[in-house]
Amino acid sequence: MSETLNANPSIRNASDLPSRRRDNNAQPSHKSALGLFSSTIPASAYLPDPFSPSSLSDSEGSDDDAEEPIDEQEIYDLISRISDPEHPLTLGSLSVVNLPDISIAPLAPGSPLTVLTVLVTPTITHCSLATVIGLGVRVRLEQALPPRFRVDVRIKEGTHSTAEQVNRQLADKERVAAALENNTLVGVLRKMLEGCDTAV
């Protein structure tokens, strides 16, 4: 990207971003593929590792079998630190992802499946990287969340000139899978996800 499309984007101060302050900040961080959820959901529940000793002994004597609900703030915390592919800033600080644009709802009444919808707001209406940003958000969420979540990432209505086309691309599982086989694109996504707990 030799030419910056939006050389002067609006930037939010980090202290103005929504966050959930925790009292256990002094505790050491144990990063894993699950990121924020590593302490609440056992890794073996949906990311089995046959070489991990914890996957062999975690299931005995546990009273934590109840699913802990995941709310919009936790989703925002997962995606707000993704780097913009064009600027050295996060999607949260550029207001590309916003807490009010995240919704969580059951797929159907009584269904164990949950639909997570994230509306992305590009910094300019003709942003050529809107699909890449949406793909980065989708990849981050699919890596971090349990399989009961159905991730739906879309461009917010009225914020992009080709939103309908970008939304079709982001919703097409075959196109997403094909995109993740492109080494150049995977390199861009890895760079975007460097500030997060997991990478592509």
Backbone as ProteinMPNN parsed JSONL, in Angstrom:
{"seq_chain_A": "MSETLNANPSIRNASDLPSRRRDNNAQPSHKSALGLFSSTIPASAYLPDPFSPSSLSDSEGSDDDAEEPIDEQEIYDLISRISDPEHPLTLGSLSVVNLPDISIAPLAPGSPLTVLTVLVTPTITHCSLATVIGLGVRVRLEQALPPRFRVDVRIKEGTHSTAEQVNRQLADKERVAAALENNTLVGVLRKMLEGCDTAV", "coords_chain_A": {"N_chain_A": [[0.832, -1.164, 0.0], [1.299, 1.675, -1.159], [0.178, 4.176, -1.401], [-1.704, 6.122, 0.739], [-5.117, 5.98, 1.348], [-6.861, 7.367, 3.056], [-5.515, 9.766, 4.454], [-5.821, 11.235, 6.743], [-7.391, 10.14, 9.097], [-10.125, 10.062, 11.516], [-9.311, 9.806, 14.886], [-9.725, 8.061, 17.871], [-9.095, 8.629, 21.305], [-7.306, 6.37, 23.362], [-8.194, 6.164, 25.997], [-10.835, 6.812, 25.76], [-12.089, 4.658, 24.659], [-14.417, 1.96, 24.943], [-14.156, -0.296, 27.675], [-13.643, -3.131, 29.804], [-12.761, -2.965, 32.951], [-10.645, -4.88, 34.944], [-10.05, -6.336, 38.144], [-7.98, -8.065, 38.47], [-5.593, -7.385, 37.198], [-2.966, -7.476, 37.988], [-2.202, -10.075, 37.962], [-0.26, -12.62, 36.33], [-0.226, -12.932, 32.788], [-1.448, -15.603, 30.906], [-1.027, -16.487, 27.914], [-2.827, -18.01, 25.305], [-4.205, -19.968, 22.627], [-6.814, -19.31, 22.949], [-7.067, -16.795, 24.025], [-8.774, -14.256, 25.653], [-10.589, -16.042, 26.754], [-9.285, -18.19, 27.849], [-9.069, -18.69, 30.572], [-11.64, -19.221, 31.347], [-12.984, -21.061, 29.732], [-12.32, -24.39, 29.155], [-9.534, -25.388, 27.206], [-9.646, -27.796, 25.864], [-12.29, -28.086, 25.223], [-13.027, -27.151, 22.718], [-10.818, -26.874, 21.121], [-9.017, -29.255, 20.678], [-5.918, -30.585, 21.695], [-3.797, -33.059, 21.111], [-1.309, -33.352, 22.229], [-1.189, -31.896, 24.474], [-0.845, -31.838, 27.941], [-2.817, -30.851, 29.62], [-5.232, -31.338, 28.366], [-5.803, -33.909, 28.955], [-6.325, -34.108, 31.676], [-8.147, -32.16, 32.495], [-10.909, -32.658, 32.596], [-11.821, -34.002, 34.873], [-13.495, -33.793, 37.999], [-14.573, -31.174, 37.87], [-16.452, -28.295, 38.575], [-17.172, -26.362, 36.901], [-18.817, -26.653, 34.647], [-20.891, -25.248, 33.555], [-21.87, -23.031, 30.957], [-20.271, -19.997, 30.461], [-21.641, -16.872, 29.9], [-20.976, -14.874, 27.011], [-20.485, -11.553, 26.369], [-21.263, -8.447, 24.578], [-19.268, -6.59, 25.183], [-17.009, -8.193, 25.678], [-16.627, -9.229, 23.12], [-16.053, -6.865, 21.737], [-13.652, -6.221, 23.036], [-12.073, -8.262, 22.016], [-11.84, -7.641, 19.256], [-11.201, -4.936, 18.963], [-8.504, -4.33, 19.159], [-7.334, -5.108, 16.816], [-5.146, -4.344, 14.196], [-5.3, -1.671, 11.824], [-5.046, -2.205, 8.332], [-3.958, -0.192, 6.821], [-3.234, 2.037, 8.337], [-1.147, 2.769, 11.205], [-2.73, 2.085, 13.473], [-5.341, 0.975, 15.741], [-8.42, -0.848, 15.072], [-10.39, -0.151, 16.866], [-9.566, 2.407, 17.823], [-9.836, 3.874, 15.515], [-12.514, 3.911, 15.2], [-13.657, 1.983, 13.595], [-14.66, -0.4, 14.438], [-17.266, -0.588, 16.753], [-18.77, -0.569, 19.969], [-21.691, -0.346, 20.155], [-22.38, -1.445, 17.711], [-22.294, -4.161, 17.811], [-23.903, -7.204, 18.183], [-25.496, -9.865, 19.945], [-27.331, -12.775, 19.693], [-29.663, -15.497, 20.208], [-29.746, -18.208, 17.85], [-32.172, -19.445, 17.31], [-35.204, -19.694, 19.265], [-34.453, -21.437, 22.188], [-32.298, -22.702, 21.025], [-28.929, -23.93, 21.074], [-27.092, -22.58, 19.618], [-25.567, -19.45, 18.77], [-25.931, -16.286, 17.275], [-23.628, -13.97, 16.251], [-23.319, -10.707, 15.432], [-21.416, -8.319, 13.803], [-21.015, -5.046, 12.933], [-19.134, -3.27, 10.681], [-17.505, -0.177, 10.29], [-16.136, 1.476, 7.768], [-13.358, 3.807, 7.398], [-13.563, 5.607, 5.306], [-15.891, 6.124, 2.604], [-15.21, 4.87, 0.215], [-13.315, 2.933, 0.748], [-10.804, 0.745, -0.087], [-9.934, -1.405, 1.294], [-11.891, -2.539, 2.822], [-12.993, -5.122, 2.664], [-10.811, -6.684, 3.449], [-10.456, -5.783, 6.069], [-12.925, -6.577, 7.207], [-12.625, -9.343, 6.857], [-10.436, -9.796, 8.539], [-11.591, -9.236, 11.051], [-13.539, -11.248, 11.12], [-11.92, -13.599, 11.023], [-10.473, -13.315, 13.415], [-12.538, -13.523, 15.34], [-13.614, -16.073, 14.791], [-11.444, -17.652, 15.454], [-11.178, -17.185, 18.18], [-13.605, -17.669, 19.51], [-15.966, -20.09, 20.88], [-17.332, -22.938, 19.065], [-20.121, -22.709, 19.064], [-20.903, -20.235, 18.27], [-22.107, -18.34, 15.563], [-20.634, -16.44, 13.301], [-21.181, -13.277, 11.955], [-20.095, -10.896, 9.972], [-20.399, -7.68, 8.816], [-20.544, -4.822, 6.6], [-21.468, -1.702, 7.816], [-24.613, -0.313, 7.079], [-24.846, 2.214, 4.626], [-22.287, 3.231, 4.959], [-20.329, 2.599, 3.163], [-19.467, 2.568, -0.284], [-19.691, 0.231, -1.822], [-20.961, -1.63, -0.192], [-22.857, -3.748, -0.256], [-21.743, -5.637, -2.035], [-19.304, -6.218, -0.719], [-20.336, -7.302, 1.658], [-21.543, -9.631, 0.67], [-19.254, -11.052, -0.094], [-17.986, -11.399, 2.393], [-19.826, -13.021, 3.683], [-19.791, -15.377, 2.274], [-18.737, -18.508, 2.694], [-17.05, -20.156, 1.171], [-15.589, -18.332, -0.376], [-14.259, -16.982, 1.659], [-12.705, -19.075, 2.696], [-11.114, -19.601, 0.437], [-9.763, -17.169, 0.249], [-8.185, -17.318, 2.504], [-6.275, -19.052, 1.708], [-4.558, -17.669, 0.2], [-1.364, -16.597, 0.241], [-0.267, -13.999, 0.389], [-2.411, -12.437, 1.309], [-2.894, -13.732, 3.734], [-0.559, -13.026, 5.047], [-0.991, -10.259, 5.375], [-3.212, -10.364, 7.071], [-2.081, -11.631, 9.313], [-0.314, -9.632, 10.156], [-2.183, -7.679, 10.841], [-3.384, -8.918, 13.038], [-1.428, -9.06, 14.943], [-1.387, -7.592, 17.37], [-3.214, -8.89, 18.869], [-4.255, -11.778, 20.869], [-4.178, -14.125, 19.383], [-3.214, -15.443, 16.174], [-3.364, -15.729, 12.539]], "CA_chain_A": [[0.0, 0.0, 0.0], [2.188, 2.817, -1.243], [-0.588, 5.409, -1.286], [-2.715, 6.071, 1.782], [-6.384, 6.489, 0.861], [-7.392, 8.321, 4.017], [-4.302, 10.187, 5.14], [-6.143, 11.94, 7.981], [-8.6, 9.57, 9.694], [-10.482, 10.462, 12.873], [-8.708, 8.865, 15.836], [-10.223, 8.166, 19.244], [-8.117, 8.442, 22.361], [-7.438, 5.044, 23.97], [-8.965, 6.258, 27.242], [-12.241, 6.98, 25.408], [-12.609, 3.399, 24.134], [-15.085, 1.164, 25.975], [-13.393, -1.452, 28.146], [-14.054, -3.697, 31.082], [-11.603, -2.961, 33.852], [-10.645, -6.041, 35.835], [-9.216, -6.16, 39.336], [-6.87, -9.024, 38.492], [-4.575, -6.975, 36.235], [-1.642, -7.774, 38.494], [-1.881, -11.475, 37.751], [0.441, -12.844, 35.077], [-1.054, -13.337, 31.647], [-1.111, -16.88, 30.301], [-1.596, -16.422, 26.568], [-3.051, -19.262, 24.604], [-4.975, -19.779, 21.405], [-8.157, -18.861, 23.285], [-7.039, -15.396, 24.418], [-9.532, -13.864, 26.845], [-11.415, -17.118, 27.269], [-8.475, -19.311, 28.282], [-9.286, -19.007, 31.98], [-13.032, -19.539, 31.621], [-13.433, -22.219, 28.959], [-11.178, -25.281, 28.974], [-9.073, -25.446, 25.826], [-10.033, -29.06, 25.243], [-13.704, -28.065, 24.874], [-13.234, -26.962, 21.292], [-9.549, -26.879, 20.42], [-8.261, -30.348, 21.281], [-4.508, -30.731, 21.367], [-3.446, -34.375, 21.623], [-0.014, -33.313, 22.896], [-1.307, -31.066, 25.656], [-1.176, -32.609, 29.14], [-4.026, -30.324, 30.252], [-6.435, -31.907, 27.747], [-6.019, -35.236, 29.519], [-6.733, -34.087, 33.079], [-9.064, -31.064, 32.817], [-12.318, -33.032, 32.667], [-12.184, -34.635, 36.137], [-13.744, -33.007, 39.204], [-14.796, -29.763, 37.588], [-17.793, -27.766, 38.798], [-17.327, -25.244, 35.974], [-19.387, -27.161, 33.403], [-21.869, -24.3, 33.035], [-21.347, -22.098, 29.979], [-20.253, -18.613, 30.894], [-22.1, -16.057, 28.779], [-20.046, -13.937, 26.397], [-21.278, -10.374, 26.033], [-20.783, -7.559, 23.525], [-18.013, -5.969, 25.61], [-15.927, -9.148, 25.451], [-16.406, -9.268, 21.674], [-15.353, -5.618, 21.408], [-12.277, -6.354, 23.52], [-11.368, -9.167, 21.1], [-11.602, -7.102, 17.911], [-10.81, -3.515, 18.933], [-7.05, -4.211, 19.068], [-6.856, -5.483, 15.483], [-4.53, -3.193, 13.522], [-5.795, -1.299, 10.506], [-4.012, -2.565, 7.361], [-3.437, 0.999, 6.148], [-2.712, 2.969, 9.334], [-0.57, 2.081, 12.367], [-3.686, 2.289, 14.56], [-6.263, -0.142, 15.908], [-9.775, -0.641, 14.563], [-11.137, 0.541, 17.914], [-9.202, 3.821, 17.876], [-10.329, 4.506, 14.292], [-13.977, 3.743, 15.226], [-14.082, 1.033, 12.563], [-15.534, -1.272, 15.227], [-17.876, 0.167, 17.856], [-19.56, -1.408, 20.869], [-23.124, -0.412, 19.803], [-22.556, -2.17, 16.449], [-22.102, -5.587, 18.08], [-25.097, -7.801, 18.793], [-25.464, -11.309, 20.195], [-28.705, -13.267, 19.828], [-29.768, -16.933, 19.917], [-30.117, -18.514, 16.469], [-33.619, -19.683, 17.397], [-35.553, -19.915, 20.678], [-34.051, -22.738, 22.72], [-31.146, -23.228, 20.298], [-27.643, -23.692, 21.723], [-26.279, -21.757, 18.732], [-25.688, -18.017, 18.96], [-25.511, -15.466, 16.139], [-22.886, -12.774, 16.617], [-23.264, -9.786, 14.299], [-20.535, -7.168, 13.98], [-21.096, -4.094, 11.825], [-17.86, -2.57, 10.521], [-17.648, 1.149, 9.689], [-14.866, 1.913, 7.161], [-13.03, 5.211, 7.668], [-14.052, 6.388, 4.167], [-16.921, 5.365, 1.885], [-14.643, 4.12, -0.906], [-12.153, 2.207, 1.281], [-10.523, -0.467, -0.864], [-9.537, -2.479, 2.209], [-13.032, -2.905, 3.672], [-13.119, -6.585, 2.685], [-9.698, -7.202, 4.248], [-10.768, -5.472, 7.47], [-13.998, -7.493, 7.602], [-12.053, -10.687, 6.941], [-9.622, -9.829, 9.758], [-12.513, -9.322, 12.192], [-14.137, -12.587, 11.073], [-10.897, -14.583, 11.39], [-10.19, -13.146, 14.848], [-13.654, -14.046, 16.127], [-13.732, -17.523, 14.602], [-10.35, -18.287, 16.185], [-11.268, -16.971, 19.62], [-14.887, -18.05, 20.109], [-16.353, -21.501, 20.766], [-18.068, -23.217, 17.827], [-21.558, -22.432, 19.158], [-21.134, -18.913, 17.707], [-22.153, -18.148, 14.12], [-20.106, -15.089, 13.143], [-21.69, -12.528, 10.809], [-19.432, -9.595, 9.902], [-20.945, -6.92, 7.685], [-20.286, -3.385, 6.54], [-22.638, -0.964, 8.293], [-25.378, 0.279, 5.985], [-24.63, 3.62, 4.345], [-20.931, 3.677, 5.278], [-19.396, 2.206, 2.103], [-20.113, 2.634, -1.599], [-19.951, -1.122, -2.341], [-21.221, -2.449, 1.0], [-23.584, -4.973, -0.598], [-20.78, -6.569, -2.628], [-18.38, -6.629, 0.349], [-21.087, -8.171, 2.572], [-21.68, -10.945, 0.022], [-17.953, -11.721, -0.01], [-17.725, -11.782, 3.784], [-20.776, -14.058, 4.093], [-19.561, -16.571, 1.469], [-17.718, -19.322, 3.366], [-16.078, -20.652, 0.196], [-14.692, -17.219, -0.703], [-13.411, -16.744, 2.834], [-11.719, -20.168, 2.731], [-10.178, -19.382, -0.664], [-8.94, -16.013, 0.602], [-7.218, -17.732, 3.523], [-5.229, -19.844, 1.051], [-3.7, -16.704, -0.478], [-0.268, -16.302, 1.172], [-0.113, -12.549, 0.559], [-3.51, -11.986, 2.163], [-2.651, -14.282, 5.079], [0.483, -12.178, 5.629], [-1.637, -9.014, 5.794], [-4.042, -10.683, 8.24], [-1.178, -11.87, 10.46], [0.156, -8.33, 10.625], [-3.315, -7.019, 11.492], [-3.72, -9.608, 14.284], [-0.258, -9.116, 15.823], [-1.694, -7.025, 18.68], [-4.206, -9.748, 19.531], [-3.683, -12.965, 21.485], [-4.033, -15.198, 18.408], [-2.905, -15.02, 14.807], [-3.877, -16.626, 11.502]], "C_chain_A": [[0.886, 1.24, 0.0], [1.449, 4.128, -1.041], [-1.69, 5.238, -0.24], [-3.992, 6.714, 1.272], [-6.974, 7.554, 1.767], [-6.238, 8.759, 4.901], [-4.579, 10.831, 6.494], [-7.425, 11.385, 8.604], [-8.874, 10.153, 11.076], [-9.971, 9.391, 13.827], [-9.265, 9.126, 17.221], [-9.087, 7.916, 20.214], [-8.363, 7.089, 23.02], [-8.257, 5.083, 25.247], [-10.463, 6.432, 26.983], [-12.885, 5.689, 24.901], [-13.303, 2.621, 25.243], [-14.218, -0.019, 26.39], [-13.942, -1.912, 29.481], [-12.801, -3.781, 31.938], [-11.724, -4.128, 34.809], [-9.704, -5.777, 37.009], [-7.988, -7.049, 39.314], [-5.806, -8.68, 37.464], [-3.168, -7.319, 36.699], [-1.238, -9.225, 38.269], [-1.171, -11.657, 36.431], [-0.515, -13.337, 34.003], [-0.55, -14.654, 31.097], [-1.755, -16.91, 28.939], [-1.728, -17.812, 25.997], [-3.845, -18.965, 23.359], [-6.367, -19.225, 21.704], [-8.204, -17.413, 23.744], [-7.793, -15.146, 25.707], [-10.247, -15.025, 27.512], [-10.616, -18.279, 27.838], [-8.706, -19.679, 29.746], [-10.712, -19.44, 32.276], [-13.552, -20.761, 30.882], [-12.24, -23.128, 28.752], [-10.827, -25.407, 27.5], [-9.544, -26.721, 25.133], [-11.501, -29.08, 24.815], [-13.917, -27.883, 23.381], [-11.952, -26.829, 20.484], [-8.678, -28.004, 20.986], [-6.823, -30.384, 20.787], [-4.058, -32.06, 21.95], [-2.128, -34.385, 22.39], [-0.047, -32.489, 24.176], [-1.654, -31.915, 26.876], [-2.455, -32.122, 29.803], [-5.285, -30.927, 29.641], [-6.738, -33.297, 28.296], [-6.612, -35.185, 30.917], [-7.754, -33.015, 33.432], [-10.489, -31.523, 33.101], [-12.741, -33.612, 34.013], [-12.408, -33.612, 37.239], [-13.988, -31.529, 38.965], [-16.251, -29.377, 37.833], [-18.097, -26.632, 37.828], [-17.909, -25.688, 34.635], [-20.386, -26.203, 32.786], [-21.182, -23.33, 32.067], [-21.381, -20.694, 30.547], [-20.681, -17.755, 29.714], [-21.009, -15.099, 28.301], [-20.878, -12.748, 25.943], [-20.589, -9.507, 24.972], [-19.454, -6.909, 23.892], [-16.829, -6.909, 25.388], [-15.601, -9.266, 23.961], [-15.642, -8.021, 21.243], [-13.894, -5.698, 21.839], [-11.452, -7.261, 22.604], [-10.972, -8.481, 19.797], [-11.089, -5.664, 17.88], [-9.304, -3.334, 18.791], [-6.477, -4.694, 17.737], [-6.305, -4.223, 14.814], [-5.185, -2.938, 12.178], [-4.698, -1.628, 9.488], [-3.347, -1.365, 6.696], [-2.764, 1.974, 7.103], [-2.114, 2.193, 10.5], [-1.421, 2.263, 13.617], [-4.616, 1.086, 14.637], [-7.636, 0.196, 15.337], [-10.645, 0.077, 15.586], [-10.83, 2.03, 17.943], [-9.652, 4.577, 16.632], [-11.86, 4.474, 14.208], [-14.482, 2.901, 14.059], [-14.98, -0.016, 13.21], [-15.99, -0.469, 16.45], [-18.751, -0.771, 18.682], [-21.049, -1.452, 20.509], [-23.408, -1.199, 18.516], [-22.314, -3.669, 16.587], [-23.372, -6.113, 18.731], [-24.943, -9.319, 18.881], [-26.898, -11.754, 20.434], [-28.726, -14.769, 19.567], [-30.218, -17.14, 18.472], [-31.625, -18.725, 16.349], [-33.943, -19.887, 18.87], [-35.187, -21.337, 21.108], [-32.843, -23.348, 22.029], [-29.858, -22.972, 21.075], [-26.733, -22.795, 20.882], [-26.601, -20.278, 18.919], [-25.188, -17.297, 17.721], [-24.855, -14.201, 16.681], [-22.782, -11.903, 15.37], [-22.389, -8.597, 14.668], [-20.655, -6.309, 12.736], [-19.818, -3.258, 11.811], [-18.123, -1.249, 9.8], [-16.303, 1.574, 9.094], [-14.623, 3.4, 7.41], [-13.469, 6.135, 6.54], [-14.991, 5.512, 3.346], [-16.384, 4.566, 0.702], [-13.385, 3.347, -0.495], [-11.964, 0.899, 0.514], [-10.159, -1.653, 0.025], [-10.671, -2.928, 3.12], [-13.19, -4.421, 3.764], [-12.024, -7.205, 3.55], [-9.953, -6.954, 5.731], [-11.861, -6.403, 7.981], [-13.494, -8.918, 7.759], [-11.201, -10.829, 8.2], [-10.477, -9.967, 11.012], [-13.111, -10.725, 12.261], [-13.147, -13.664, 11.529], [-10.613, -14.52, 12.887], [-11.284, -13.784, 15.706], [-13.78, -15.557, 15.989], [-12.618, -18.276, 15.314], [-10.57, -18.249, 17.697], [-12.535, -17.518, 20.273], [-15.162, -19.541, 19.968], [-17.238, -21.725, 19.544], [-19.574, -22.965, 17.901], [-21.917, -21.062, 18.569], [-21.113, -18.969, 16.184], [-21.799, -16.68, 13.887], [-20.621, -14.471, 11.846], [-21.066, -11.133, 10.85], [-19.922, -8.902, 8.646], [-20.486, -5.472, 7.756], [-21.581, -2.682, 6.951], [-23.297, -0.231, 7.121], [-25.106, 1.78, 5.861], [-23.225, 4.123, 4.608], [-19.913, 3.329, 4.2], [-20.135, 2.145, 0.774], [-20.431, 1.264, -2.186], [-20.24, -2.1, -1.203], [-21.906, -3.768, 0.662], [-22.648, -6.038, -1.164], [-19.808, -7.098, -1.561], [-19.088, -7.58, 1.305], [-21.29, -9.56, 1.982], [-20.379, -11.728, 0.108], [-17.676, -12.224, 1.404], [-18.638, -12.907, 4.262], [-20.552, -15.379, 3.367], [-18.406, -17.377, 2.061], [-16.656, -19.837, 2.407], [-15.094, -19.551, -0.208], [-13.743, -16.917, 0.444], [-12.328, -17.816, 2.91], [-10.679, -19.995, 1.63], [-9.24, -18.221, -0.358], [-7.859, -16.405, 1.603], [-6.16, -18.685, 2.98], [-4.26, -18.951, 0.288], [-2.617, -16.245, 0.512], [-0.075, -14.806, 1.421], [-1.173, -12.009, 1.508], [-3.341, -12.5, 3.598], [-1.562, -13.472, 5.788], [-0.078, -10.858, 6.141], [-2.469, -9.258, 7.058], [-3.187, -10.938, 9.477], [-0.683, -10.551, 11.039], [-0.962, -7.582, 11.362], [-3.583, -7.617, 12.876], [-2.546, -9.689, 15.266], [-0.55, -8.595, 17.23], [-2.692, -7.83, 19.481], [-3.509, -10.972, 20.114], [-3.464, -14.113, 20.512], [-3.717, -14.617, 17.045], [-3.435, -16.057, 13.836], [-3.038, -17.885, 11.451]], "O_chain_A": [[1.185, 1.788, 1.061], [2.034, 5.097, -0.558], [-2.505, 4.32, -0.329], [-3.973, 7.857, 0.814], [-7.529, 8.541, 1.285], [-6.011, 8.191, 5.969], [-3.667, 10.961, 7.311], [-8.441, 12.079, 8.639], [-7.97, 10.675, 11.728], [-10.177, 8.2, 13.595], [-9.279, 10.263, 17.693], [-8.218, 7.081, 19.964], [-9.515, 6.701, 23.217], [-8.954, 4.115, 25.553], [-11.273, 6.224, 27.886], [-14.103, 5.635, 24.732], [-12.827, 2.619, 26.378], [-13.61, -0.67, 25.541], [-14.619, -1.165, 30.187], [-11.9, -4.575, 31.671], [-12.774, -4.341, 35.415], [-8.696, -5.083, 36.874], [-7.044, -6.812, 40.067], [-5.174, -9.579, 36.909], [-2.263, -7.44, 35.873], [-0.06, -9.565, 38.373], [-1.447, -10.919, 35.486], [-1.475, -14.056, 34.276], [0.645, -14.807, 30.846], [-2.911, -17.315, 28.81], [-0.864, -18.671, 26.179], [-4.129, -17.802, 23.071], [-7.033, -18.72, 20.8], [-9.293, -16.847, 23.843], [-7.492, -15.75, 26.737], [-10.486, -14.991, 28.719], [-11.207, -19.267, 28.272], [-8.559, -20.841, 30.125], [-10.977, -19.975, 33.353], [-14.469, -21.428, 31.361], [-11.226, -22.68, 28.216], [-11.709, -25.519, 26.649], [-9.811, -26.71, 23.931], [-11.918, -30.001, 24.113], [-14.885, -28.405, 22.829], [-12.012, -26.684, 19.263], [-7.708, -27.736, 21.695], [-6.559, -30.229, 19.595], [-3.945, -32.184, 23.17], [-1.856, -35.331, 23.128], [0.957, -32.395, 24.882], [-2.65, -32.639, 26.857], [-3.122, -32.899, 30.486], [-6.308, -31.022, 30.318], [-7.845, -33.802, 28.106], [-7.324, -36.105, 31.318], [-8.195, -32.962, 34.579], [-11.217, -30.818, 33.8], [-13.941, -33.707, 34.27], [-11.62, -32.68, 37.403], [-13.627, -30.709, 39.808], [-17.169, -30.046, 37.359], [-19.154, -26.008, 37.914], [-17.532, -25.152, 33.593], [-20.702, -26.328, 31.603], [-20.069, -22.868, 32.316], [-22.41, -20.251, 31.057], [-20.129, -17.901, 28.623], [-20.223, -14.585, 29.097], [-21.86, -12.911, 25.218], [-19.478, -9.805, 24.533], [-18.606, -6.698, 23.026], [-15.762, -6.47, 24.958], [-14.436, -9.389, 23.585], [-14.691, -8.112, 20.467], [-13.0, -5.292, 21.095], [-10.252, -7.041, 22.439], [-9.878, -8.718, 19.286], [-10.585, -5.222, 16.847], [-8.862, -2.276, 18.342], [-5.26, -4.689, 17.552], [-6.929, -3.163, 14.864], [-5.576, -3.873, 11.479], [-3.527, -1.356, 9.752], [-2.292, -1.503, 6.077], [-1.822, 2.666, 6.717], [-2.532, 1.065, 10.761], [-0.901, 2.559, 14.693], [-4.674, 0.275, 13.712], [-7.974, 1.363, 15.144], [-11.543, 0.833, 15.214], [-11.746, 2.841, 18.076], [-9.833, 5.793, 16.683], [-12.433, 4.964, 13.235], [-15.605, 3.089, 13.592], [-15.949, -0.47, 12.6], [-15.201, 0.229, 17.086], [-19.398, -1.665, 18.136], [-21.632, -2.535, 20.556], [-24.552, -1.577, 18.262], [-22.146, -4.368, 15.587], [-23.861, -5.544, 19.707], [-24.345, -9.957, 18.016], [-27.602, -11.187, 21.27], [-27.909, -15.273, 18.797], [-30.982, -16.339, 17.934], [-32.263, -18.246, 15.412], [-33.054, -20.221, 19.653], [-35.573, -22.311, 20.462], [-32.403, -24.428, 22.423], [-29.705, -21.908, 21.676], [-25.717, -22.305, 21.376], [-27.741, -19.901, 19.187], [-24.143, -17.65, 17.173], [-25.45, -13.461, 17.465], [-22.215, -12.325, 14.362], [-22.587, -7.954, 15.698], [-20.426, -6.778, 11.621], [-19.467, -2.62, 12.804], [-18.869, -1.205, 8.823], [-15.414, 1.99, 9.837], [-15.568, 4.163, 7.609], [-13.723, 7.317, 6.774], [-14.892, 4.286, 3.393], [-17.065, 3.654, 0.233], [-12.491, 3.137, -1.315], [-12.86, 0.055, 0.475], [-10.085, -2.785, -0.453], [-10.426, -3.633, 4.099], [-13.49, -4.946, 4.836], [-12.284, -8.147, 4.299], [-9.691, -7.826, 6.558], [-11.738, -6.959, 9.073], [-13.89, -9.621, 8.688], [-11.238, -11.869, 8.858], [-10.137, -10.72, 11.925], [-13.182, -11.321, 13.336], [-13.495, -14.536, 12.325], [-10.523, -15.553, 13.55], [-10.998, -14.493, 16.671], [-14.028, -16.248, 16.978], [-12.815, -19.415, 15.736], [-10.189, -19.18, 18.407], [-12.535, -17.801, 21.471], [-14.656, -20.186, 19.05], [-17.837, -20.774, 19.041], [-20.242, -23.007, 16.868], [-23.095, -20.757, 18.386], [-20.219, -19.567, 15.586], [-22.571, -15.786, 14.233], [-20.51, -15.068, 10.775], [-21.458, -10.294, 11.661], [-19.868, -9.461, 7.551], [-20.098, -4.967, 8.81], [-22.661, -3.036, 6.48], [-22.626, 0.384, 6.292], [-25.132, 2.516, 6.847], [-22.977, 5.323, 4.496], [-18.751, 3.719, 4.305], [-21.29, 1.722, 0.714], [-21.364, 1.148, -2.981], [-19.816, -3.255, -1.245], [-21.568, -4.802, 1.238], [-22.754, -7.212, -0.807], [-19.527, -8.296, -1.517], [-18.495, -8.574, 1.726], [-21.22, -10.557, 2.701], [-20.394, -12.934, 0.354], [-17.191, -13.34, 1.589], [-18.263, -13.667, 5.154], [-21.072, -16.407, 3.799], [-17.244, -16.986, 1.949], [-15.487, -19.945, 2.779], [-13.901, -19.811, -0.364], [-12.566, -16.631, 0.229], [-11.163, -17.505, 3.159], [-9.491, -20.216, 1.861], [-8.051, -18.283, -0.672], [-6.745, -15.883, 1.555], [-5.249, -19.083, 3.706], [-3.245, -19.431, -0.218], [-2.922, -15.582, 1.503], [0.245, -14.397, 2.537], [-0.871, -11.22, 2.404], [-3.617, -11.779, 4.557], [-1.638, -13.258, 6.998], [0.309, -10.389, 7.211], [-2.437, -8.461, 7.995], [-3.54, -10.504, 10.574], [-0.637, -10.372, 12.256], [-0.718, -6.934, 12.38], [-3.97, -6.891, 13.792], [-2.663, -10.326, 16.313], [0.0, -9.122, 18.197], [-2.989, -7.503, 20.631], [-2.318, -11.184, 19.884], [-2.647, -14.994, 20.78], [-3.933, -13.43, 16.8], [-3.896, -17.125, 14.239], [-3.306, -18.772, 10.641]]}, "name": "protein", "num_of_chains": 1, "seq": "MSETLNANPSIRNASDLPSRRRDNNAQPSHKSALGLFSSTIPASAYLPDPFSPSSLSDSEGSDDDAEEPIDEQEIYDLISRISDPEHPLTLGSLSVVNLPDISIAPLAPGSPLTVLTVLVTPTITHCSLATVIGLGVRVRLEQALPPRFRVDVRIKEGTHSTAEQVNRQLADKERVAAALENNTLVGVLRKMLEGCDTAV"}
